[in-house]
């Protein structure tokens, strides 16, 4: 009897034992569940329930090592490792699956880093450090750039995983200089997290931007610097947060430190006092000390060489944004609005940024419309003025974010020449909320591109490679998300229609949505119109269906601020603020507080230029550049899994985990890893690497390809573990590690022979020195003894003679004494016997 997996509504799959033999044609399978319940499970002869692995295989380090490879086996193996063994890392072929434990674990100390350093992947337990070591080793061995792609849902632990990989590189490749480059690279993380991460409903430290960090190495493979590229900061969070969410961490850190003397001039208070920080109703995070984090942020600024003046400039702008959000705009009738010149927060905002208060109060409530014949000043309604105020806040924060990232990159610049690099990609995960807007659309579009890159690398390129090399191979079906990407970015796709609508003077979200309905409803199966809404559209993404609300798409895509407001900010005497809004890029030097920032003002040169200025177009271009970079490197994948939505430590929600496994390609990777040959070497590479394992007879053959075949057949007896292609040799998992072991054993044996000879020679020299010393000592000792013996010989003879004389003398004296006693005794006996005889005689 065998055990099988049957579907379950709660646990997705549950184990059952077959209690009666199954015969062909039976409609039911008689099984007993683990709780003792007996069940007649209806079966289809063409699709019987998947078999369960024997208990000895449960908990394997690598999912591809399981005898039965299917979804329930994978899910059960992950659950056992995570819940029972408290192991958060598992291999799945070339992928590392990392489950967020929602708990600090002692797995990342320097001792563990050094333990993984120099080890082959698979020699030790699965770990993020093993992936980092593999990337570092391949970079050093092949002189090729590497990328570590960390992906997963929001809250799955991507940022932490990326942070630990960077820490690993900083530890194992320390430079010999005193520049502390590694410390600076690590110091960039707390700063970017402070200004770019926020609390969302799903994650207390969610990255609201994408980040690709290139860590540069010199020819000695030591870190010499780094460079950071960022993607699509979620600017709308500055002015709006959903319930139980927070704004960016830096605002709360600043408010928590408001009472410090150096921050008195910012005139801040608690986070509850500002509209932009209290909107979500959650100003604190349990277990997080914002004030302590502010100290850490300041320390990391200083470590990067960004001293007090620079920090105070940044904090001034942050405080100004908070005060701008509290500027009270009152409605004057239905068509007008106004701001009091006595408004406290407006005055503080203008004081911090050195702006004209009268102009700011006026132009926050008015806009200038320039026509060919005249210029019209038009008042705005309160809603329009609030939007203008919020747009200004978002724009300032966006430029500040870019400015901080640019200054970090300046601090991480290096004087030497980059030899190779390892890129670490930490980008927002797939998102779907109750209300999804432009930001979620771009985030999910980026994840579609990353999923496609994963598909191309792991599936398409693998299969094409085998076919090109004439390797026996069975094609595997997998979900290809190219149609979804075409729907978004192709000609007359969603993004192009959005940019087109943005060009129209009277373009609206509703008109754009209607165009989407006309172009895609009933024509593209991946696009749907909701039944109960005329303001939304649905896209079938690779991970899930997502409904997007069209409101705000055009405004966020245009990303413009009224011309007059930018002019006011340009006239600011506060150099940092003024430089944000210059028409021309300002050159950056390490000693200035300026940055390359393009004007927010639309440049009306040509329709094509205008198209390139939209957020969607720029994001599409930056994603394309990212894909080019990733495709030019050797990728390593870390798939982060969120075990539950309640952020409970070591709690495993099978439904959520199964959903993520299906979406992120782990199951397909298992199938392909079990059947494929993940390691491959050209014949020249194999010959160069493993010629040390070849005999002289084999090396005498002229054809290197033939040599490789003969050697491999001798070294690996099982011919199913490798295949010979046209230009490459393909190995199944573990075989290259076996060859590396043979190579290292041969080198070790050669080392031992050399060491043996050297040590023998040293020991012989030492022995001869000791022998010579011993002979010398014996020579002197024996001489001394001979001299002593010659001096005492006469004395010894005399002593011996005296003893002989004494012996004879003593013998003579003893014999005399004995004779005297004998004579006396005989005499006494004679007299006594005579007396007794006479006495007896007289009696008789």
Long-range contacts (C-beta under 8 A, 24 or more apart in sequence): 2-51, 2-52, 3-51, 3-52, 4-29, 4-31, 4-48, 4-49, 4-50, 4-51, 4-52, 5-49, 5-50, 5-51, 5-52, 5-70, 5-72, 5-73, 5-76, 6-31, 6-39, 6-41, 6-49, 10-654, 10-655, 11-654, 12-71, 12-72, 12-75, 12-654, 12-655, 12-658, 13-71, 13-72, 13-75, 13-76, 13-654, 15-52, 15-76, 16-41, 16-49, 22-48, 52-76, 53-77, 59-84, 59-85, 61-90, 61-91, 61-122, 61-125, 61-126, 62-90, 62-91, 62-92, 62-93, 62-122, 62-126, 62-733, 63-90, 63-91, 63-92, 63-93, 63-97, 63-666, 63-670, 64-91, 64-92, 64-93, 64-670, 64-673, 64-674, 64-733, 69-670, 69-671, 69-674, 70-667, 71-658, 71-661, 71-662, 71-667, 74-661, 74-666, 74-667, 74-670, 75-654, 75-657, 75-658, 75-661, 78-641, 78-652, 78-657, 79-652, 79-654, 79-657, 82-643, 82-650, 82-652, 83-650, 83-652, 86-650, 87-125, 87-126, 89-125, 89-126, 89-127, 89-128, 90-126, 91-122, 91-126, 92-639, 92-666, 92-669, 92-670, 92-673, 93-669, 93-670, 93-672, 93-673, 93-678, 93-733, 94-458, 94-636, 94-637, 94-669, 94-673, 94-678, 95-637, 95-638, 95-639, 95-665, 95-666, 95-669, 96-126, 96-127, 96-128, 96-130, 96-131, 96-636, 96-637, 96-638, 96-639, 97-639, 97-641, 97-666, 98-128, 98-152, 98-156, 98-157, 98-161, 98-638, 98-639, 98-640, 98-641, 99-157, 99-640, 99-641, 99-643, 99-657, 100-155, 100-156, 100-157, 100-640, 100-641, 100-642, 100-643, 101-643, 101-649, 101-650, 102-643, 102-647, 102-648, 102-649, 102-650, 103-649, 103-650, 108-164, 108-167, 110-171, 113-167, 113-168, 113-171, 113-172, 114-171, 114-172, 116-168, 117-172, 120-737, 120-740, 122-734, 122-737, 123-737, 128-161, 128-164, 128-165, 128-168, 128-638, 129-164, 129-168, 131-165, 131-636, 131-638, 132-164, 132-165, 132-168, 132-169, 133-168, 133-172, 134-636, 135-165, 135-422, 135-634, 135-636, 136-168, 136-169, 136-172, 136-173, 136-221, 136-422, 138-634, 139-217, 139-221, 139-420, 139-422, 140-221, 142-634, 143-419, 143-420, 144-420, 144-633, 144-634, 145-420, 145-421, 145-422, 145-423, 145-632, 145-633, 145-634, 146-420, 146-421, 146-422, 146-423, 146-633, 146-634, 146-635, 146-636, 147-422, 147-423, 147-424, 147-425, 147-629, 147-630, 147-633, 147-634, 147-635, 147-636, 148-422, 148-423, 148-424, 148-425, 148-635, 148-636, 148-638, 149-425, 149-450, 149-453, 149-454, 149-630, 149-635, 149-636, 149-637, 149-638, 150-424, 150-425, 150-426, 150-638, 150-640, 151-425, 151-427, 151-429, 151-447, 151-450, 151-454, 151-637, 151-638, 151-639, 151-640, 151-664, 152-429, 152-639, 152-640, 152-641, 152-642, 152-660, 152-664, 153-202, 153-429, 153-430, 153-431, 153-640, 153-642, 153-660, 154-200, 154-202, 154-203, 154-206, 154-428, 154-429, 154-430, 154-431, 154-642, 155-200, 155-202, 155-203, 155-206, 155-429, 155-642, 155-647, 156-429, 156-640, 156-641, 156-642, 156-660, 157-640, 157-642, 158-207, 158-426, 158-427, 158-429, 158-640, 159-193, 159-197, 159-205, 159-207, 159-426, 161-426, 161-638, 161-640, 162-211, 162-213, 162-424, 162-425, 162-426, 163-189, 165-424, 165-638, 166-213, 166-215, 166-424, 169-215, 169-223, 169-422, 170-223, 173-217, 173-221, 173-222, 173-223, 174-222, 174-223, 175-218, 175-222, 175-223, 175-224, 176-222, 180-303, 181-223, 181-224, 181-225, 181-226, 181-412, 181-414, 182-223, 183-303, 184-226, 184-303, 184-304, 184-411, 184-412, 185-213, 185-215, 185-223, 185-225, 185-226, 185-412, 187-300, 187-303, 187-304, 188-213, 188-226, 188-228, 188-300, 188-304, 188-408, 188-411, 188-412, 190-293, 190-296, 190-297, 190-300, 191-297, 191-300, 191-301, 191-304, 191-404, 191-408, 192-228, 192-230, 192-404, 192-405, 192-408, 193-249, 194-248, 194-249, 194-250, 194-253, 194-293, 194-297, 195-248, 195-249, 195-250, 195-400, 195-401, 195-404, 196-230, 196-233, 196-248, 196-401, 197-248, 197-249, 198-234, 198-237, 198-241, 198-245, 198-246, 198-247, 198-248, 198-249, 199-245, 199-246, 199-249, 199-280, 199-282, 199-285, 200-242, 200-245, 201-242, 201-243, 201-244, 201-245, 201-433, 202-642, 202-645, 204-285, 204-288, 204-647, 205-249, 206-428, 207-426, 207-427, 207-428, 208-233, 208-234, 208-237, 208-248, 208-428, 209-233, 209-234, 209-401, 209-428, 210-425, 210-426, 210-427, 210-428, 210-446, 211-425, 211-426, 211-427, 212-423, 212-424, 212-425, 212-426, 212-427, 212-626, 212-629, 213-423, 213-424, 213-426, 214-421, 214-422, 214-423, 215-421, 215-422, 215-423, 215-424, 216-414, 216-418, 216-419, 216-420, 216-421, 217-418, 217-419, 217-420, 217-421, 217-422, 218-416, 218-417, 218-418, 218-419, 219-419, 221-419, 221-420, 224-414, 224-415, 224-416, 224-418, 225-412, 225-413, 225-414, 225-416, 225-418, 226-409, 226-412, 227-409, 227-412, 227-413, 228-405, 228-408, 228-409, 228-412, 229-622, 229-626, 230-401, 230-402, 230-405, 231-427, 231-446, 231-619, 231-622, 231-623, 231-626, 232-439, 232-442, 232-443, 232-446, 232-615, 232-619, 232-622, 233-398, 233-401, 234-439, 235-394, 235-395, 235-397, 235-398, 235-556, 235-559, 236-394, 236-437, 236-438, 236-439, 236-552, 236-556, 238-276, 238-321, 238-390, 238-393, 238-394, 238-397, 239-276, 239-325, 239-390, 239-393, 239-394, 240-279, 240-390, 241-279, 241-280, 242-280, 242-433, 242-435, 243-280, 243-281, 243-282, 244-280, 244-281, 244-282, 245-280, 245-282, 246-277, 246-280, 246-282, 246-283, 246-285, 247-276, 247-277, 247-279, 247-280, 248-397, 249-290, 249-293, 250-297, 250-318, 251-276, 251-277, 251-318, 251-321, 251-322, 252-277, 252-283, 252-284, 252-290, 253-290, 253-291, 253-293, 253-294, 253-297, 254-294, 254-315, 254-318, 254-319, 254-322, 255-290, 255-322, 256-289, 256-290, 256-291, 256-294, 257-290, 257-291, 257-294, 257-295, 262-308, 262-312, 263-315, 266-315, 266-316, 266-319, 266-352, 267-319, 267-323, 267-348, 268-319, 268-322, 273-326, 274-322, 274-323, 274-325, 274-326, 275-325, 275-326, 276-321, 276-322, 276-325, 276-393, 277-322, 304-407, 304-408, 304-411, 304-412, 305-411, 306-407, 306-411, 309-593, 310-407, 310-593, 313-574, 313-576, 313-593, 314-400, 314-403, 314-404, 316-352, 316-353, 316-574, 316-576, 317-352, 317-353, 317-396, 317-400, 317-576, 317-577, 318-397, 318-400, 319-348, 319-352, 320-348, 320-349, 320-352, 320-353, 320-396, 321-393, 321-396, 321-397, 323-348, 323-349, 323-352, 324-349, 324-389, 324-392, 324-393, 324-396, 325-389, 325-390, 325-393, 327-364, 327-389, 329-364, 329-365, 329-382, 329-385, 329-386, 329-389, 330-382, 331-381, 331-382, 334-381, 335-379, 335-381, 336-365, 336-379, 336-380, 336-381, 337-365, 337-379, 337-380, 337-381, 337-382, 337-384, 337-385, 338-365, 339-364, 339-365, 339-385, 352-574, 353-569, 353-572, 353-574, 353-577, 354-572, 354-573, 354-574, 354-577, 355-568, 355-569, 355-571, 355-572, 355-574, 355-577, 356-568, 356-571, 359-568, 360-565, 360-568, 363-562, 363-564, 363-565, 363-568, 364-388, 364-389, 364-392, 364-565, 366-564, 367-562, 367-564, 368-562, 368-563, 368-564, 387-555, 388-561, 388-562, 388-565, 391-555, 391-560, 391-561, 391-562, 392-561, 392-565, 395-559, 395-561, 395-600, 396-569, 396-577, 396-580, 399-580, 399-581, 399-595, 399-597, 400-580, 402-595, 402-597, 403-576, 403-580, 403-595, 403-597, 406-588, 406-595, 406-596, 407-595, 410-588, 410-590, 423-629, 423-630, 423-633, 425-626, 425-630, 429-640, 430-541, 430-543, 430-544, 430-663, 432-544, 432-546, 435-549, 436-546, 436-547, 436-548, 436-549, 437-548, 437-549, 437-551, 437-552, 437-553, 437-556, 438-552, 438-553, 438-556, 438-557, 438-615, 439-556, 440-546, 440-548, 441-548, 441-553, 442-615, 442-616, 442-619, 444-539, 444-541, 444-546, 445-485, 445-488, 445-489, 445-619, 445-623, 446-619, 446-623, 447-541, 447-542, 447-543, 448-481, 448-484, 448-485, 448-488, 448-541, 448-542, 449-485, 449-623, 449-626, 449-627, 451-481, 451-542, 451-664, 451-665, 452-480, 452-481, 452-482, 452-485, 453-627, 453-630, 453-631, 453-635, 454-637, 454-665, 455-479, 455-480, 455-481, 455-665, 456-631, 457-635, 458-637, 458-665, 458-668, 458-669, 458-672, 459-665, 459-668, 459-672, 462-672, 462-676, 465-680, 466-676, 466-677, 466-725, 466-730, 468-725, 468-726, 469-725, 469-726, 469-727, 469-728, 469-730, 470-725, 470-726, 471-677, 471-723, 471-725, 471-730, 472-723, 473-675, 473-676, 474-675, 476-668, 476-671, 476-672, 476-675, 478-665, 478-668, 479-542, 479-668, 481-541, 481-542, 483-524, 483-526, 484-526, 484-539, 484-540, 484-541, 484-542, 487-520, 487-524, 487-526, 487-527, 487-539, 488-539, 489-620, 492-519, 495-616, 495-617, 495-620, 498-553, 498-554, 498-557, 498-614, 498-616, 499-557, 499-611, 499-614, 499-616, 499-617, 501-554, 502-554, 502-557, 502-558, 502-614, 503-607, 503-610, 503-611, 507-554, 508-554, 509-535, 509-550, 509-551, 509-552, 509-553, 509-554, 510-535, 510-550, 512-550, 512-553, 512-554, 513-537, 513-550, 542-663, 543-659, 543-663, 543-664, 544-659, 544-663, 556-615, 557-614, 557-615, 557-616, 558-602, 558-614, 558-615, 559-600, 559-614, 559-615, 560-600, 560-601, 560-602, 561-600, 563-601, 566-599, 566-600, 566-601, 639-664, 639-665, 639-666, 673-733, 676-732, 677-722, 677-723, 677-730, 677-731, 677-732, 678-731, 678-732, 678-733, 679-730, 679-731, 679-732, 679-733, 679-735, 679-736, 680-725, 680-728, 680-729, 680-730, 680-731, 681-728, 681-729, 681-731, 681-736, 682-727, 682-728, 682-729, 683-708, 683-727, 683-728, 683-729, 686-712, 686-729, 689-743, 690-739, 690-742, 690-743, 692-743, 692-746, 692-747, 693-739, 693-742, 693-743, 693-746, 715-739, 715-742
